[in-house]
Amino acid sequence: MPTTKKASPSKRSASSTKKRTTKKKPKAELPISERPIEELWIDYTDSRDQGIRNFFMEKYYPLVRYHAERVHARLPDEVNIDDLIQAGVFGLADAINAFDLARQVKFETYCAPRIRGAILDELRLMDWVPRLVRHRSSKVEQARQRLETSTGRPATHEEIAETLGVDSEEYEKIHRDSSAVGTFSLTRKAYPSDGDRDVREIDVIRDDTQQNPVRNLERKDLQDLITKGLSRAERLIVILYYFEGMTMKEIGATLDLSESRVSQMHSSILARVKAQVQHRVRELEPAS
């Protein structure tokens, strides 16, 4: 009968070693973006891993921009939306750190009030007017709108005071506080433009330090017309009194004359100038 040879111990050990070495390797860990969101929240709650936190910040950043744009739509142009977004990012970070998956609430629902609250807190810090003044201004504006809607005409101060339930003195104080001087940016849009470039406040603001050359010429012509035919002292009286704004006493001290003498000369000058320009009235009328 044929005999079967038993495997030697060395061969058995080599075979078992081969079997052990050919076991399947564990699957590599999935990237954060491919892992279930609930699993990520559980891991972050236990480990506070910064990589997971950064992933959440990037994932929910569009929510911050969404709420910032909604708030910014009701604000003046000088409020920078980037400041609101930055404040909303801090609110998002706080929401991520405080979120509890056991509450059975979606994170999008949980973080919205925190983001919006952070944005509103930033607006309050940016506002230099006290909150009480803003509150009173809002009450006055609401009362005015209700009255104008019901009556169809502009509301009077007495009607607004009666609607608010305050006396006239208290209403004057509220109205004065609500009319506080505001600040605005010179780079905000002044009004729409047909061109590609917006018209800003700095483009249309009046500069009182600049002199109008046409106005200066008109002023000089009028001065020459009035003082024509007058003596040097009389010309000085007219120029100092009407163009420099000096008093009779100051003119007298300048010309070494008494105040009564300056007044007497002034009356004489007026009579002569009136007679001189009476026949040239049409020349002084503006062109139609």
C-alpha positions as a printed Julia matrix, in Angstrom:
288×3 Matrix{Float64}:
   0.0     0.0     0.0
   1.2     3.43   -0.77
   2.25    5.38    2.18
   1.61    9.07    2.72
   4.38   11.2     3.97
   3.65   13.55    6.8
   4.7    17.11    6.41
   7.65   18.03    8.42
   7.21   20.55   11.26
   9.31   23.06    9.39
   7.01   22.88    6.38
   3.88   23.24    8.57
   5.27   26.28   10.28
   6.18   27.84    6.91
   2.67   27.15    5.6
   1.0    28.67    8.65
   3.27   31.69    8.39
   2.29   32.13    4.77
  -1.4    31.99    5.7
  -0.9    34.6     8.38
   0.95   36.93    6.06
  -1.7    36.7     3.34
  -4.52   38.01    5.55
  -6.4    41.03    4.15
  -5.15   44.43    5.29
  -7.67   46.77    7.03
  -9.29   49.34    4.81
  -7.66   52.76    4.75
  -9.56   55.49    6.64
 -11.82   57.54    4.38
 -11.13   61.24    3.79
 -13.07   63.65    6.0
 -15.18   64.86    3.08
 -16.41   61.32    2.35
 -17.28   60.31    5.9
 -20.89   60.55    7.19
 -21.57   63.89    8.84
 -23.0    62.27   12.0
 -19.81   60.27   12.42
 -17.74   63.44   12.07
 -19.77   65.19   14.76
 -19.29   62.26   17.12
 -15.54   62.24   16.49
 -15.28   66.0    16.95
 -17.26   65.91   20.19
 -14.83   63.31   21.59
 -11.52   64.53   20.17
 -12.0    68.22   19.24
  -9.88   67.5    16.19
  -8.85   70.74   14.44
  -8.99   69.1    11.02
 -12.66   68.23   11.49
 -13.34   71.72   12.85
 -11.74   73.33    9.8
 -13.82   71.07    7.57
 -17.0    72.23    9.33
 -15.92   75.9     8.96
 -15.48   75.47    5.2
 -18.66   73.42    4.8
 -20.96   75.9     6.57
 -19.25   79.12    5.44
 -21.94   79.73    2.75
 -24.47   80.02    5.59
 -22.45   82.9     7.04
 -22.42   84.74    3.73
 -26.14   84.1     3.23
 -27.13   85.66    6.58
 -24.64   88.53    6.18
 -26.1    89.45    2.78
 -29.65   89.36    4.13
 -28.75   91.73    6.96
 -26.67   93.97    4.69
 -29.59   94.4     2.26
 -31.37   96.63    4.84
 -28.31   98.67    5.78
 -26.7   101.79    4.26
 -23.99  101.36    1.66
 -21.26  102.55    4.0
 -21.58   99.36    6.07
 -19.0    96.92    4.72
 -20.39   93.44    4.15
 -16.94   91.93    4.79
 -17.14   93.16    8.4
 -20.48   91.39    8.8
 -19.12   88.18    7.3
 -16.13   88.25    9.64
 -18.44   88.63   12.64
 -20.62   85.79   11.33
 -17.57   83.51   11.06
 -16.95   83.97   14.8
 -20.59   83.06   15.43
 -20.17   79.94   13.31
 -17.07   78.91   15.26
 -18.95   79.28   18.55
 -21.84   77.22   17.18
 -19.49   74.42   16.1
 -17.88   74.27   19.54
 -21.23   74.25   21.37
 -23.22   71.93   19.08
 -24.58   68.76   20.69
 -25.67   65.97   18.35
 -27.85   64.47   21.09
 -30.32   67.34   20.79
 -31.67   65.84   17.55
 -31.43   69.22   15.77
 -29.82   69.89   12.4
 -26.7    71.99   12.67
 -27.95   74.38    9.98
 -30.98   75.16   12.16
 -28.89   75.45   15.31
 -26.19   77.76   13.95
 -28.45   80.29   12.14
 -29.44   82.28   15.29
 -25.83   82.3    16.5
 -24.49   83.6    13.18
 -27.18   86.26   12.94
 -26.68   87.24   16.59
 -22.94   87.7    16.08
 -23.61   89.92   13.06
 -26.13   92.05   14.98
 -23.71   92.38   17.91
 -21.07   93.68   15.49
 -23.55   96.22   14.13
 -24.29   97.45   17.65
 -20.59   97.92   18.28
 -20.26   99.86   15.03
 -23.23  102.12   15.86
 -22.22  105.22   17.83
 -25.85  106.11   18.65
 -27.13  104.59   21.95
 -29.65  101.76   21.69
 -32.26  103.75   23.64
 -32.14  106.48   21.02
 -32.54  103.94   18.24
 -35.5   102.4    20.07
 -37.21  105.75   20.47
 -36.56  106.66   16.86
 -38.13  103.38   15.77
 -41.25  104.06   17.88
 -41.65  107.55   16.4
 -41.23  106.25   12.85
 -43.75  103.44   13.39
 -46.31  105.87   14.81
 -45.78  108.27   11.92
 -46.24  105.53    9.33
 -49.46  104.27   10.98
 -50.92  107.78   11.05
 -50.01  108.57    7.45
 -51.41  105.23    6.28
 -54.74  105.81    8.04
 -55.15  109.53    7.21
 -53.47  109.67    3.8
 -51.55  112.84    4.67
 -48.35  113.8     6.53
 -48.69  113.36   10.29
 -48.24  116.35   12.6
 -46.12  116.36   15.74
 -49.23  116.67   17.92
 -50.78  113.57   16.34
 -47.6   111.53   16.77
 -47.3   112.64   20.42
 -50.91  111.62   21.06
 -50.34  108.24   19.41
 -47.25  107.65   21.55
 -49.13  108.74   24.68
 -46.65  111.45   25.71
 -46.95  115.19   26.28
 -45.48  117.79   23.95
 -42.36  118.34   26.08
 -41.54  114.63   26.19
 -42.2   114.3    22.45
 -39.84  117.19   21.69
 -37.12  115.36   23.62
 -37.82  112.11   21.76
 -37.89  113.92   18.42
 -34.63  115.72   19.21
 -32.91  112.46   20.16
 -34.24  110.66   17.08
 -32.88  113.43   14.86
 -29.29  112.85   15.91
 -26.66  113.7    13.34
 -25.51  110.61   11.47
 -22.26  109.78    9.75
 -21.79  108.33    6.31
 -18.97  107.34    4.04
 -17.83  109.69    1.28
 -17.35  106.66   -0.97
 -20.97  105.49   -0.83
 -23.13  105.78   -3.95
 -24.79  109.19   -4.24
 -27.25  108.36   -7.03
 -27.46  105.96   -9.98
 -25.42  106.79  -13.06
 -25.87  105.88  -16.71
 -22.14  105.24  -17.1
 -20.0   102.39  -15.91
 -18.72  104.32  -12.89
 -20.99  105.0    -9.91
 -21.32  108.57   -8.69
 -20.04  108.72   -5.1
 -20.68  111.31   -2.41
 -17.12  112.58   -2.71
 -17.79  113.39   -6.38
 -20.74  115.71   -5.68
 -20.0   117.14   -2.24
 -19.75  120.9    -2.15
 -16.34  122.37   -1.4
 -16.81  125.76    0.27
 -13.07  126.4     0.32
 -12.96  126.8    -3.47
 -13.88  130.19   -4.97
 -16.04  130.57   -8.05
 -14.11  132.73  -10.57
 -17.33  133.9   -12.23
 -18.72  135.0    -8.88
 -15.49  136.87   -8.12
 -15.68  138.74  -11.45
 -19.31  139.68  -10.82
 -18.4   140.91   -7.35
 -15.54  143.04   -8.71
 -17.73  144.54  -11.47
 -20.43  145.43   -8.96
 -17.84  146.98   -6.64
 -16.41  149.09   -9.47
 -19.91  150.2   -10.51
 -20.91  151.27   -7.03
 -17.68  153.08   -6.21
 -17.34  154.81   -9.57
 -16.99  158.6    -9.15
 -16.33  158.42   -5.4
 -13.35  159.83   -3.58
 -10.76  157.58   -1.98
 -12.27  157.95    1.5
 -15.78  157.31    0.18
 -14.64  154.23   -1.75
 -13.0   152.88    1.39
 -16.18  153.42    3.42
 -18.28  151.48    0.87
 -15.75  148.65    0.53
 -15.09  148.29    4.28
 -18.77  148.48    5.25
 -20.41  146.35    2.54
 -17.63  144.05    1.35
 -15.49  143.6     4.5
 -18.31  143.73    7.07
 -16.75  146.36    9.34
 -18.81  148.61   11.63
 -19.0   152.38   11.45
 -16.85  152.67   14.55
 -14.17  150.38   13.11
 -14.18  152.29    9.81
 -13.81  155.59   11.7
 -10.81  154.23   13.6
  -9.26  153.04   10.32
  -9.76  156.37    8.47
  -9.13  158.55   11.56
 -12.71  159.89   11.46
 -15.46  160.04   14.06
 -18.27  157.49   13.92
 -20.85  160.24   13.3
 -18.79  161.6    10.4
 -18.56  158.14    8.82
 -22.33  157.72    9.19
 -22.93  161.13    7.58
 -20.65  160.3     4.65
 -22.32  156.9     4.28
 -25.77  158.5     3.92
 -24.42  160.91    1.31
 -22.77  158.08   -0.6
 -26.0   156.04   -0.68
 -27.93  158.94   -2.14
 -25.34  159.52   -4.87
 -24.99  155.82   -5.72
 -28.77  155.43   -5.9
 -29.01  158.31   -8.35
 -26.05  156.93  -10.34
 -27.39  153.41  -10.86
 -31.07  154.27  -11.1
 -30.92  154.57  -14.89
 -28.89  151.34  -15.17
 -31.29  149.03  -13.31
 -31.95  146.92  -16.41
 -28.23  146.16  -16.73
 -28.26  144.65  -13.25
 -31.26  142.41  -13.87
 -30.46  138.72  -14.58
 -30.74  137.64  -18.19
 -33.94  135.71  -18.93
